[in-house]
Amino acid sequence: MVEQPDSHDSCVATIAEEMRKDKWEVKADLPGFEKPAKIGEFQPDLQASKKGCMSRICEVVTEVMFEGDRQRYLEVKNYCDEYDFHMYVVDNDGKRKEIDPKTFGKK
């Protein structure tokens, strides 16, 4: 399966714009945006904050991003357990689906 970066990046941009419209201060791993803070070696796609101490990290993933790298997945999952984390999967057609990171990869 081939990862389609254009679908990934356009999805990240769409989410960033949706959050901006909802009054979030957004950082995104895209040109034209301030970069989000790293989580260990991991660079999240989106980091957003809102007045009132609310923070959100959003990661858009394709099916191949975590295959074979259990440690990377666990670092992100452990970090996500502490925050209001939203994870999206983008299929080959560019459609996004929000998933629960606690059940990601479980059958």
MIZAVEX-469248 format. One record per atom (N, C-alpha, C): residue number from 0; residue in three letters; atom name; x, y, z. Coordinates in nm, 2 decimals, always signed. Example, Ala and Ser with C-alpha at 12.3 -4.5 7.8 and 13.67 -1.06 7.14 Angstrom:
nr,rest,atom,xx,yy,zz
0,ALA,N,+1.32,-0.57,+0.78
0,ALA,CA,+1.23,-0.45,+0.78
0,ALA,C,+1.32,-0.33,+0.78
1,SER,N,+1.28,-0.22,+0.71
1,SER,CA,+1.37,-0.11,+0.71
1,SER,C,+1.29,+0.00,+0.79
***
This chain:
nr,rest,atom,xx,yy,zz
0,MET,N,+0.08,-0.12,+0.00
0,MET,CA,+0.00,+0.00,+0.00
0,MET,C,+0.09,+0.12,+0.00
1,VAL,N,+0.06,+0.22,-0.08
1,VAL,CA,+0.14,+0.34,-0.10
1,VAL,C,+0.07,+0.45,-0.02
2,GLU,N,+0.15,+0.52,+0.06
2,GLU,CA,+0.10,+0.63,+0.14
2,GLU,C,+0.09,+0.75,+0.04
3,GLN,N,-0.02,+0.83,+0.06
3,GLN,CA,-0.04,+0.94,-0.03
3,GLN,C,-0.03,+1.07,+0.05
4,PRO,N,+0.10,+1.13,+0.04
4,PRO,CA,+0.12,+1.25,+0.13
4,PRO,C,+0.03,+1.37,+0.10
5,ASP,N,-0.02,+1.38,-0.03
5,ASP,CA,-0.11,+1.50,-0.06
5,ASP,C,-0.24,+1.48,+0.01
6,SER,N,-0.29,+1.36,+0.02
6,SER,CA,-0.42,+1.34,+0.10
6,SER,C,-0.39,+1.37,+0.25
7,HIS,N,-0.28,+1.32,+0.30
7,HIS,CA,-0.24,+1.35,+0.44
7,HIS,C,-0.24,+1.50,+0.46
8,ASP,N,-0.16,+1.57,+0.39
8,ASP,CA,-0.13,+1.71,+0.41
8,ASP,C,-0.26,+1.79,+0.39
9,SER,N,-0.34,+1.76,+0.29
9,SER,CA,-0.47,+1.83,+0.27
9,SER,C,-0.56,+1.81,+0.39
10,CYS,N,-0.56,+1.69,+0.44
10,CYS,CA,-0.65,+1.66,+0.56
10,CYS,C,-0.60,+1.74,+0.68
11,VAL,N,-0.47,+1.75,+0.70
11,VAL,CA,-0.41,+1.82,+0.81
11,VAL,C,-0.45,+1.97,+0.79
12,ALA,N,-0.44,+2.02,+0.67
12,ALA,CA,-0.47,+2.16,+0.65
12,ALA,C,-0.62,+2.19,+0.67
13,THR,N,-0.71,+2.10,+0.63
13,THR,CA,-0.85,+2.11,+0.65
13,THR,C,-0.88,+2.12,+0.80
14,ILE,N,-0.83,+2.03,+0.88
14,ILE,CA,-0.85,+2.02,+1.02
14,ILE,C,-0.80,+2.15,+1.09
15,ALA,N,-0.68,+2.20,+1.05
15,ALA,CA,-0.62,+2.32,+1.10
15,ALA,C,-0.72,+2.44,+1.07
16,GLU,N,-0.77,+2.45,+0.95
16,GLU,CA,-0.86,+2.56,+0.92
16,GLU,C,-0.99,+2.55,+1.00
17,GLU,N,-1.04,+2.43,+1.01
17,GLU,CA,-1.17,+2.41,+1.09
17,GLU,C,-1.15,+2.45,+1.24
18,MET,N,-1.03,+2.42,+1.29
18,MET,CA,-1.00,+2.45,+1.43
18,MET,C,-0.98,+2.61,+1.44
19,ARG,N,-0.91,+2.67,+1.35
19,ARG,CA,-0.90,+2.81,+1.35
19,ARG,C,-1.03,+2.88,+1.35
20,LYS,N,-1.12,+2.83,+1.26
20,LYS,CA,-1.26,+2.89,+1.26
20,LYS,C,-1.33,+2.88,+1.39
21,ASP,N,-1.30,+2.78,+1.47
21,ASP,CA,-1.36,+2.75,+1.60
21,ASP,C,-1.28,+2.82,+1.71
22,LYS,N,-1.19,+2.92,+1.67
22,LYS,CA,-1.12,+3.00,+1.77
22,LYS,C,-1.00,+2.93,+1.84
23,TRP,N,-0.95,+2.82,+1.78
23,TRP,CA,-0.83,+2.75,+1.83
23,TRP,C,-0.71,+2.83,+1.78
24,GLU,N,-0.60,+2.83,+1.86
24,GLU,CA,-0.47,+2.88,+1.82
24,GLU,C,-0.40,+2.75,+1.77
25,VAL,N,-0.37,+2.75,+1.64
25,VAL,CA,-0.33,+2.62,+1.58
25,VAL,C,-0.18,+2.63,+1.53
26,LYS,N,-0.11,+2.52,+1.56
26,LYS,CA,+0.03,+2.50,+1.51
26,LYS,C,+0.02,+2.37,+1.43
27,ALA,N,+0.08,+2.37,+1.31
27,ALA,CA,+0.07,+2.25,+1.22
27,ALA,C,+0.20,+2.22,+1.16
28,ASP,N,+0.22,+2.10,+1.13
28,ASP,CA,+0.34,+2.05,+1.06
28,ASP,C,+0.32,+2.07,+0.91
29,LEU,N,+0.30,+2.19,+0.87
29,LEU,CA,+0.28,+2.23,+0.73
29,LEU,C,+0.35,+2.36,+0.70
30,PRO,N,+0.38,+2.39,+0.57
30,PRO,CA,+0.43,+2.52,+0.54
30,PRO,C,+0.33,+2.63,+0.57
31,GLY,N,+0.38,+2.74,+0.62
31,GLY,CA,+0.30,+2.85,+0.66
31,GLY,C,+0.24,+2.85,+0.80
32,PHE,N,+0.27,+2.75,+0.87
32,PHE,CA,+0.23,+2.74,+1.01
32,PHE,C,+0.35,+2.73,+1.11
33,GLU,N,+0.33,+2.77,+1.23
33,GLU,CA,+0.43,+2.74,+1.33
33,GLU,C,+0.43,+2.60,+1.36
34,LYS,N,+0.54,+2.53,+1.38
34,LYS,CA,+0.55,+2.39,+1.40
34,LYS,C,+0.51,+2.35,+1.55
35,PRO,N,+0.43,+2.24,+1.56
35,PRO,CA,+0.40,+2.19,+1.70
35,PRO,C,+0.52,+2.15,+1.77
36,ALA,N,+0.52,+2.14,+1.90
36,ALA,CA,+0.63,+2.09,+1.99
36,ALA,C,+0.64,+1.94,+1.96
37,LYS,N,+0.76,+1.89,+1.97
37,LYS,CA,+0.78,+1.75,+1.95
37,LYS,C,+0.75,+1.67,+2.08
38,ILE,N,+0.71,+1.55,+2.06
38,ILE,CA,+0.68,+1.45,+2.17
38,ILE,C,+0.79,+1.35,+2.16
39,GLY,N,+0.90,+1.36,+2.23
39,GLY,CA,+1.01,+1.28,+2.22
39,GLY,C,+1.07,+1.30,+2.08
40,GLU,N,+1.08,+1.20,+1.99
40,GLU,CA,+1.12,+1.22,+1.86
40,GLU,C,+1.01,+1.24,+1.76
41,PHE,N,+0.89,+1.23,+1.81
41,PHE,CA,+0.77,+1.24,+1.73
41,PHE,C,+0.72,+1.38,+1.70
42,GLN,N,+0.69,+1.42,+1.58
42,GLN,CA,+0.64,+1.55,+1.55
42,GLN,C,+0.49,+1.53,+1.51
43,PRO,N,+0.40,+1.58,+1.60
43,PRO,CA,+0.25,+1.57,+1.57
43,PRO,C,+0.21,+1.66,+1.46
44,ASP,N,+0.10,+1.63,+1.39
44,ASP,CA,+0.06,+1.71,+1.28
44,ASP,C,+0.00,+1.84,+1.33
45,LEU,N,-0.08,+1.84,+1.44
45,LEU,CA,-0.15,+1.96,+1.49
45,LEU,C,-0.13,+1.97,+1.64
46,GLN,N,-0.12,+2.09,+1.68
46,GLN,CA,-0.12,+2.12,+1.82
46,GLN,C,-0.20,+2.25,+1.84
47,ALA,N,-0.31,+2.25,+1.92
47,ALA,CA,-0.40,+2.36,+1.93
47,ALA,C,-0.43,+2.39,+2.07
48,SER,N,-0.45,+2.52,+2.10
48,SER,CA,-0.49,+2.56,+2.23
48,SER,C,-0.60,+2.66,+2.22
49,LYS,N,-0.68,+2.66,+2.33
49,LYS,CA,-0.79,+2.75,+2.34
49,LYS,C,-0.79,+2.82,+2.48
50,LYS,N,-0.84,+2.94,+2.49
50,LYS,CA,-0.84,+3.00,+2.62
50,LYS,C,-0.91,+2.91,+2.72
51,GLY,N,-0.87,+2.91,+2.84
51,GLY,CA,-0.93,+2.83,+2.94
51,GLY,C,-0.84,+2.70,+2.96
52,CYS,N,-0.72,+2.70,+2.92
52,CYS,CA,-0.62,+2.59,+2.94
52,CYS,C,-0.65,+2.46,+2.86
53,MET,N,-0.74,+2.47,+2.76
53,MET,CA,-0.76,+2.35,+2.68
53,MET,C,-0.66,+2.33,+2.57
54,SER,N,-0.60,+2.22,+2.56
54,SER,CA,-0.50,+2.19,+2.46
54,SER,C,-0.54,+2.06,+2.38
55,ARG,N,-0.51,+2.06,+2.26
55,ARG,CA,-0.54,+1.94,+2.18
55,ARG,C,-0.43,+1.91,+2.08
56,ILE,N,-0.39,+1.78,+2.07
56,ILE,CA,-0.30,+1.73,+1.97
56,ILE,C,-0.38,+1.65,+1.87
57,CYS,N,-0.36,+1.67,+1.75
57,CYS,CA,-0.43,+1.59,+1.64
57,CYS,C,-0.32,+1.53,+1.55
58,GLU,N,-0.34,+1.40,+1.52
58,GLU,CA,-0.25,+1.33,+1.43
58,GLU,C,-0.33,+1.27,+1.33
59,VAL,N,-0.29,+1.29,+1.20
59,VAL,CA,-0.36,+1.23,+1.09
59,VAL,C,-0.26,+1.12,+1.04
60,VAL,N,-0.31,+1.00,+1.04
60,VAL,CA,-0.23,+0.88,+1.01
60,VAL,C,-0.29,+0.81,+0.89
61,THR,N,-0.19,+0.75,+0.81
61,THR,CA,-0.23,+0.66,+0.71
61,THR,C,-0.21,+0.52,+0.76
62,GLU,N,-0.26,+0.42,+0.70
62,GLU,CA,-0.25,+0.28,+0.75
62,GLU,C,-0.11,+0.23,+0.77
63,VAL,N,-0.01,+0.29,+0.69
63,VAL,CA,+0.12,+0.23,+0.70
63,VAL,C,+0.21,+0.31,+0.80
64,MET,N,+0.17,+0.41,+0.86
64,MET,CA,+0.26,+0.49,+0.95
64,MET,C,+0.31,+0.43,+1.07
65,PHE,N,+0.24,+0.34,+1.14
65,PHE,CA,+0.29,+0.28,+1.26
65,PHE,C,+0.33,+0.13,+1.24
66,GLU,N,+0.31,+0.08,+1.12
66,GLU,CA,+0.35,-0.06,+1.10
66,GLU,C,+0.49,-0.09,+1.14
67,GLY,N,+0.51,-0.19,+1.22
67,GLY,CA,+0.65,-0.23,+1.26
67,GLY,C,+0.72,-0.14,+1.36
68,ASP,N,+0.66,-0.04,+1.41
68,ASP,CA,+0.72,+0.05,+1.50
68,ASP,C,+0.64,+0.07,+1.63
69,ARG,N,+0.64,-0.04,+1.70
69,ARG,CA,+0.55,-0.05,+1.82
69,ARG,C,+0.60,+0.06,+1.92
70,GLN,N,+0.73,+0.08,+1.94
70,GLN,CA,+0.78,+0.18,+2.04
70,GLN,C,+0.73,+0.32,+2.01
71,ARG,N,+0.73,+0.36,+1.88
71,ARG,CA,+0.68,+0.49,+1.84
71,ARG,C,+0.53,+0.50,+1.87
72,TYR,N,+0.46,+0.40,+1.84
72,TYR,CA,+0.31,+0.40,+1.87
72,TYR,C,+0.29,+0.41,+2.02
73,LEU,N,+0.36,+0.34,+2.10
73,LEU,CA,+0.34,+0.34,+2.25
73,LEU,C,+0.38,+0.48,+2.31
74,GLU,N,+0.48,+0.55,+2.25
74,GLU,CA,+0.52,+0.68,+2.30
74,GLU,C,+0.40,+0.78,+2.28
75,VAL,N,+0.34,+0.77,+2.16
75,VAL,CA,+0.23,+0.86,+2.12
75,VAL,C,+0.11,+0.82,+2.21
76,LYS,N,+0.08,+0.69,+2.22
76,LYS,CA,-0.04,+0.65,+2.30
76,LYS,C,-0.03,+0.70,+2.44
77,ASN,N,+0.09,+0.68,+2.50
77,ASN,CA,+0.11,+0.72,+2.64
77,ASN,C,+0.09,+0.87,+2.66
78,TYR,N,+0.14,+0.94,+2.57
78,TYR,CA,+0.13,+1.09,+2.57
78,TYR,C,-0.02,+1.13,+2.56
79,CYS,N,-0.08,+1.06,+2.46
79,CYS,CA,-0.22,+1.09,+2.43
79,CYS,C,-0.32,+1.06,+2.55
80,ASP,N,-0.28,+0.97,+2.63
80,ASP,CA,-0.37,+0.93,+2.75
80,ASP,C,-0.38,+1.05,+2.84
81,GLU,N,-0.29,+1.14,+2.84
81,GLU,CA,-0.29,+1.26,+2.93
81,GLU,C,-0.36,+1.38,+2.87
82,TYR,N,-0.40,+1.38,+2.75
82,TYR,CA,-0.46,+1.50,+2.68
82,TYR,C,-0.59,+1.46,+2.61
83,ASP,N,-0.66,+1.56,+2.57
83,ASP,CA,-0.77,+1.55,+2.48
83,ASP,C,-0.72,+1.53,+2.34
84,PHE,N,-0.69,+1.40,+2.31
84,PHE,CA,-0.62,+1.37,+2.18
84,PHE,C,-0.72,+1.32,+2.08
85,HIS,N,-0.71,+1.36,+1.95
85,HIS,CA,-0.79,+1.32,+1.84
85,HIS,C,-0.70,+1.26,+1.74
86,MET,N,-0.73,+1.14,+1.69
86,MET,CA,-0.65,+1.07,+1.59
86,MET,C,-0.74,+1.04,+1.47
87,TYR,N,-0.69,+1.07,+1.35
87,TYR,CA,-0.77,+1.05,+1.23
87,TYR,C,-0.69,+0.96,+1.14
88,VAL,N,-0.76,+0.88,+1.06
88,VAL,CA,-0.70,+0.79,+0.96
88,VAL,C,-0.75,+0.84,+0.83
89,VAL,N,-0.66,+0.85,+0.73
89,VAL,CA,-0.69,+0.89,+0.60
89,VAL,C,-0.68,+0.76,+0.51
90,ASP,N,-0.79,+0.73,+0.44
90,ASP,CA,-0.78,+0.61,+0.35
90,ASP,C,-0.72,+0.66,+0.21
91,ASN,N,-0.70,+0.56,+0.12
91,ASN,CA,-0.64,+0.59,-0.01
91,ASN,C,-0.73,+0.69,-0.09
92,ASP,N,-0.85,+0.70,-0.06
92,ASP,CA,-0.94,+0.80,-0.13
92,ASP,C,-0.94,+0.94,-0.07
93,GLY,N,-0.86,+0.96,+0.03
93,GLY,CA,-0.85,+1.09,+0.10
93,GLY,C,-0.96,+1.11,+0.20
94,LYS,N,-1.04,+1.01,+0.23
94,LYS,CA,-1.15,+1.03,+0.33
94,LYS,C,-1.09,+1.01,+0.47
95,ARG,N,-1.13,+1.10,+0.56
95,ARG,CA,-1.07,+1.08,+0.70
95,ARG,C,-1.18,+1.03,+0.79
96,LYS,N,-1.13,+0.96,+0.89
96,LYS,CA,-1.21,+0.90,+0.99
96,LYS,C,-1.14,+0.91,+1.13
97,GLU,N,-1.21,+0.97,+1.22
97,GLU,CA,-1.16,+0.98,+1.36
97,GLU,C,-1.16,+0.85,+1.43
98,ILE,N,-1.05,+0.81,+1.49
98,ILE,CA,-1.05,+0.68,+1.56
98,ILE,C,-1.00,+0.71,+1.71
99,ASP,N,-1.03,+0.61,+1.79
99,ASP,CA,-0.99,+0.62,+1.93
99,ASP,C,-0.85,+0.56,+1.94
100,PRO,N,-0.75,+0.64,+1.98
100,PRO,CA,-0.62,+0.59,+1.99
100,PRO,C,-0.60,+0.47,+2.09
101,LYS,N,-0.69,+0.46,+2.18
101,LYS,CA,-0.68,+0.34,+2.28
101,LYS,C,-0.71,+0.21,+2.21
102,THR,N,-0.79,+0.21,+2.11
102,THR,CA,-0.82,+0.09,+2.04
102,THR,C,-0.75,+0.07,+1.90
103,PHE,N,-0.67,+0.17,+1.87
103,PHE,CA,-0.60,+0.17,+1.74
103,PHE,C,-0.51,+0.04,+1.73
104,GLY,N,-0.52,-0.03,+1.63
104,GLY,CA,-0.44,-0.15,+1.61
104,GLY,C,-0.49,-0.28,+1.68
105,LYS,N,-0.60,-0.27,+1.76
105,LYS,CA,-0.65,-0.38,+1.83
105,LYS,C,-0.76,-0.45,+1.74
106,LYS,N,-0.77,-0.58,+1.74
106,LYS,CA,-0.87,-0.65,+1.66
106,LYS,C,-0.97,-0.71,+1.75
***
